[in-house]
Amino acid sequence: MKAITVTDRSEGAGGAKLEDRPSPHAAENDVVVQVRAASFTPGELAWPATWTDRAGRDRTPSIPGHELAGVVTALGYGTTGLTVGQRVFGFADWARDGTLAEYVSVEARNLAPLPGDIDFVTAASLPISGLTAWQGLFEHGRLQVGQTVLVNGVAGGVGTVVAQLARDAGAYVIGAGRSAHRERAEEAGVHRFVDTDGDWSEAAGGADLVFDVIGGEVGVRSAALVRDGGTLVTIVEPPQAQRPGVTAIFFVVEPDRSQLAELARRVRAGRLRTFVGDVVPLEDAAAAFGARPRRNGKTIVRVSED
């Protein structure tokens, strides 16, 4: 099969290339998926799991990318809940070969059925950002109706989903971002936008739940805006300082079939959308790692046609 591979960590995105790789097989509780569309996180080439397996052993050449939408072509022993020929979407484990390939072997629990009226490109843009937003708001943040949510990086893949889910849940949503991102934040449904190019902390006011997707100085300033009794949720790094009366949580997204299915239901109902940017063929995916996207939104790799 054709796949994008990386071999040398020091080369970064410049070392990504398209080459022939052995097709995967379905191990116990796995399925093999013919990938129709996939996506990646630009920073994943810096993740240790891109280069080593769970035991710390080198696993290069490795295939990057984790989000996917496609069709099941094989079932491993003991696999339940999915069938050959079924449309699915979800994400591959961090320490296994990824989705920028014609086929990928994935744990069945990482996937959910994909309704026929959601196209593969849209579906491939949803799993990681959607599950991250869902788990941060509802599992870790314990969001309640009427609370105020502040999300920084509101125009990004996670931020736009956080804004939509929080508003749909009855929260008042403040989105923080660069001035150029105001339009996208408003498309995502924020009640108020705060421009982080200037002194924005006072303008933002307080929040019951702060969702940090940026870290650094922005993350520190965002954390200071959590009201007493509130919660800071971050996906960047463990909080460096704890404030009395404030719950601070760092988490890494986990697969969840039922949550993926709920996200799909909301897409079908028009209650949730993703913002797709460039759509490139597999042969151009290596260049897409190091290139600045032409369009604002998540870059999707179209691996094969429907």
C-alpha positions in Angstrom: 0.0 0.0 0.0 1.0 3.7 -0.3 1.7 5.5 2.9 3.4 8.6 4.3 6.4 7.6 6.4 8.9 9.4 8.7 12.2 7.8 9.7 14.5 10.4 11.2 13.2 12.6 14.0 15.9 15.2 13.3 14.5 15.8 9.8 11.1 16.8 11.1 8.5 17.4 8.5 11.2 17.5 5.8 11.7 13.8 6.3 8.1 12.8 5.5 7.8 10.9 2.2 5.4 8.7 0.2 6.5 5.1 -0.2 5.3 1.6 -0.4 4.6 -0.2 2.9 3.2 -3.6 3.8 -0.5 -3.7 4.2 -1.6 -4.2 7.9 -3.4 -7.2 9.2 -6.1 -7.3 11.8 -4.8 -8.5 15.2 -7.2 -9.5 18.0 -9.9 -6.9 18.6 -8.6 -4.9 15.6 -10.2 -4.0 12.3 -8.5 -3.0 9.1 -9.9 0.1 7.5 -9.5 1.3 3.9 -8.9 4.9 4.6 -10.9 7.4 2.6 -9.9 10.5 4.4 -7.5 11.2 7.2 -6.0 14.1 9.2 -2.9 14.8 11.3 -1.7 17.2 14.0 1.3 19.2 12.8 3.0 18.9 16.2 2.8 15.1 16.3 6.3 14.7 14.8 7.6 15.9 18.2 5.7 13.3 20.1 7.7 10.4 21.4 4.9 8.0 20.4 5.5 8.9 16.8 8.9 7.2 17.0 8.7 4.5 19.6 6.2 1.9 20.7 4.8 1.6 24.2 7.9 -0.3 25.4 10.1 2.5 24.1 11.5 0.6 21.2 12.2 2.3 17.9 9.4 1.6 15.4 10.5 3.6 12.4 9.7 4.0 9.6 6.4 5.0 11.2 3.2 6.3 9.6 1.9 9.5 11.1 -1.7 10.8 11.3 -4.4 9.6 13.7 -7.8 10.7 12.6 -9.6 8.7 9.9 -12.8 7.9 8.1 -13.2 4.9 5.8 -14.6 1.4 5.3 -13.9 -1.7 7.3 -12.2 -4.4 5.1 -11.2 -7.0 7.7 -12.0 -8.0 11.3 -9.6 -9.5 13.8 -10.4 -12.3 16.2 -12.9 -11.3 18.9 -13.9 -8.1 17.2 -17.5 -7.0 17.9 -19.7 -4.1 17.1 -18.5 -3.6 13.5 -18.8 -5.4 10.2 -16.9 -5.7 7.0 -18.1 -3.0 4.5 -19.2 -0.7 7.2 -18.4 3.0 7.1 -16.5 4.1 10.2 -14.6 7.1 11.7 -12.4 7.5 14.7 -8.7 7.7 15.6 -5.7 5.4 15.7 -3.6 4.8 18.8 -0.7 7.2 19.4 2.0 4.5 19.5 0.9 2.6 16.4 1.2 3.3 12.7 -1.3 6.0 11.8 -3.8 7.0 9.1 -1.9 8.6 6.3 -2.0 5.4 4.4 -4.3 3.5 2.1 -5.1 1.0 5.0 -4.7 1.1 8.7 -5.2 -1.4 11.5 -7.1 0.1 14.4 -8.6 -1.1 17.7 -12.3 -1.6 17.1 -13.2 0.4 20.2 -11.5 3.5 18.7 -14.1 3.6 15.9 -17.8 4.4 15.5 -20.2 3.8 12.7 -20.4 6.7 10.2 -23.8 7.6 9.0 -24.2 7.6 5.2 -25.1 11.3 5.1 -21.8 12.5 6.6 -19.0 12.6 4.0 -15.6 11.1 4.7 -13.8 14.5 4.7 -16.1 16.0 7.3 -15.8 12.8 9.4 -12.0 12.8 9.3 -12.0 16.3 10.8 -14.1 15.4 13.8 -12.6 12.6 16.1 -9.7 14.2 18.0 -11.0 17.8 18.2 -14.6 16.6 18.9 -13.6 14.1 21.6 -11.2 16.5 23.2 -13.8 19.2 23.5 -16.5 16.8 24.7 -14.3 15.2 27.4 -12.8 18.5 28.5 -16.2 20.1 28.9 -18.4 17.3 30.3 -16.1 14.7 31.9 -13.4 16.8 33.3 -15.0 20.3 33.4 -18.4 19.1 34.7 -20.1 21.9 32.7 -23.5 23.0 34.0 -26.2 25.1 32.4 -25.8 28.8 32.9 -22.0 28.7 33.6 -19.6 30.9 31.8 -16.9 29.1 29.6 -13.8 30.8 28.4 -11.9 29.0 25.6 -8.6 30.4 24.3 -7.5 29.4 20.8 -11.1 29.6 19.9 -10.6 29.6 16.2 -8.7 26.3 16.1 -10.0 22.8 15.6 -10.6 22.1 19.3 -11.6 25.7 20.2 -14.4 25.9 17.6 -15.9 22.6 18.8 -15.6 23.7 22.5 -17.5 26.9 21.7 -20.3 25.0 19.9 -20.8 22.3 22.5 -20.7 24.7 25.4 -23.2 27.0 23.9 -25.5 24.1 23.0 -25.3 23.0 26.6 -26.6 26.3 27.8 -23.3 28.0 28.8 -22.3 31.6 28.1 -19.2 31.3 25.9 -16.3 33.7 25.7 -13.8 33.1 22.9 -10.3 34.4 23.1 -8.0 34.7 20.0 -6.1 36.9 17.7 -8.0 39.7 16.0 -7.9 37.9 12.7 -9.9 35.0 14.2 -12.9 37.0 15.2 -15.0 35.9 12.3 -14.3 32.3 12.8 -15.1 32.6 16.5 -18.4 34.2 15.7 -19.1 31.4 13.2 -18.5 28.9 16.1 -21.2 30.7 18.1 -19.3 32.6 20.9 -21.4 35.1 22.8 -18.4 37.4 23.2 -15.0 37.5 21.5 -11.8 38.8 23.3 -8.8 39.9 21.3 -5.6 38.5 22.8 -3.4 40.9 20.7 -3.8 43.4 23.5 -4.3 43.5 27.3 -7.3 41.2 27.3 -7.5 39.7 30.8 -9.7 42.5 32.2 -11.9 42.5 29.1 -12.5 38.7 29.4 -13.7 38.9 33.0 -14.1 35.7 35.0 -15.3 32.2 34.0 -16.6 29.1 35.8 -14.7 26.9 33.3 -11.5 27.9 31.4 -10.5 25.6 28.5 -6.9 26.1 27.6 -5.6 24.9 24.3 -2.7 27.3 23.9 -0.5 27.1 27.0 2.4 29.4 27.7 1.6 33.0 28.6 -1.9 32.8 27.2 -2.6 29.7 29.3 -1.3 31.4 32.4 -3.4 34.5 31.9 -6.4 32.3 31.1 -6.0 30.3 34.3 -6.0 33.5 36.3 -9.6 34.1 35.1 -11.1 31.0 36.7 -13.6 32.1 39.4 -13.4 30.6 42.9 -14.9 27.2 42.8 -14.3 26.9 39.1 -12.3 24.6 36.9 -9.3 25.0 34.6 -9.1 22.3 31.9 -5.9 22.2 29.7 -4.7 19.9 27.0 -1.2 21.5 26.8 0.7 20.6 29.9 0.0 19.9 33.6 -0.7 23.2 35.4 2.4 24.6 37.1 0.6 26.4 40.0 -2.5 25.4 41.9 -4.9 28.0 43.2 -6.9 27.3 46.3 -10.5 26.8 45.4 -9.8 26.1 41.8 -9.7 22.6 40.2 -7.0 22.3 37.6 -7.0 19.3 35.2 -4.7 18.3 32.4 -5.8 15.4 30.2 -5.1 13.5 27.0 -8.1 12.6 24.8 -9.2 9.0 24.8 -11.2 7.0 22.3 -14.9 6.6 23.0 -17.4 5.0 20.6 -20.5 6.4 22.3 -19.1 9.9 22.3 -18.1 9.7 18.6 -21.7 8.5 17.9 -23.1 11.5 19.8 -20.9 13.9 17.9 -22.1 12.4 14.6 -25.7 12.8 15.7 -25.1 16.5 16.3 -23.4 17.0 13.0 -26.4 15.4 11.3 -28.8 17.6 13.2 -26.9 20.7 12.3 -25.9 21.4 15.9 -22.2 20.9 15.3 -19.9 21.7 12.4 -16.2 21.4 11.8 -14.1 23.8 9.8 -12.2 22.1 7.0 -9.3 23.9 5.4 -7.1 22.4 2.7 -8.0 19.0 1.2 -5.0 17.4 -0.3 -4.4 14.0 -2.0 -2.2 11.4 -0.2 0.8 12.1 -2.5 0.8 15.7 -1.3 0.4 14.9 2.4 4.2 14.9 3.1 4.5 18.5 1.9 1.4 19.5 3.9 3.2 18.7 7.2 5.6 21.5 6.7 3.5 23.9 4.7 1.4 26.8 6.0 -2.2 25.9 5.1 -3.7 28.0 2.3 -7.2 27.9 3.9 -8.1 28.5 7.5 -9.3 25.2 8.9 -8.2 21.6 9.5 -6.1 20.1 6.7 -7.6 16.8 5.4 -5.9 14.2 3.3 -8.2 12.6 0.8 -6.7 9.1 0.5 -9.2 7.6 -1.9 -12.4 8.6 -3.5 -15.8 7.4 -2.2 
